[in-house]
Amino acid sequence: MRNESFKAYFSSLRRDDNTIWNPIKHKKKPTASQPPIRKNSTPPGPWAKSDKEKADLFAEHLSEVFSPHNNDNNQGVEQDLATPIHQHERLKPFTLYEIKNEITKLNHKKAPGIDYITATMLKELPQEGLLNLMYILNAIIRLEYWPKSLKQAQIIMLPKPGKNTIDVTSYRPISLLPTISKVLEKLILKGINKESNPQDWIPNH
């Protein structure tokens, strides 16, 4: 039975659309080595070899690089932030068509976030799954509460071209956001631009 299914699968592969190379593509790709890293300070810091040691070293480095700006407080900004927000017009609920339309625009080659939900998964959701997603996204708008799970990003450190890979400063971070969060952002932006003029309500500062 397994031989018959393999024969059927092998017969379905074609040379003109490159499907014949898909099963062996990942086998040809060489595995990149992960060297130990350290902070090249004076004197140089200790070596980080395990995944946890590397993660701790990267976290320490990023906390130093991305420290908040120490700007003087602007009284006008402080006053505006302290002013209670008046009742404002809410965005209209998202329709199933709008959600489907944004999902079809997702790039399936983009890496997923920490929840591992890919663009392909959302594109292959059945009707019931899309309806449940619509209820969740509209509840977020109605309650004006963005769930923490949709704000959590997975940080990936990529080596800079031509830099020494054992130096912690030779890496740049990228943030992988949840795919559902990207869909929600696009829906909100489209609703804001369609129903109001952003220049009327965005503060000058």
Secondary structure, 3 states (H helix, E strand, C coil): CHHHHHHHHHHHCCCCCCHHHHHHHHHHCCCCCCCCEECCCCCCCCCECCHHHHHHHHHHHHHHHCCCCCCCCCHHHHHHHHCCCCCCCCCCCCCHHHHHHHHHCCCCCCCCCCCCCCHHHHHCCCHHHHHHHHHHHHHHHHHCCCCHHHCCCEEEEEECCCCCCCEHHHEEEEEECCHHHHHHHHHHHHHHHHHCCHHHHCCCC
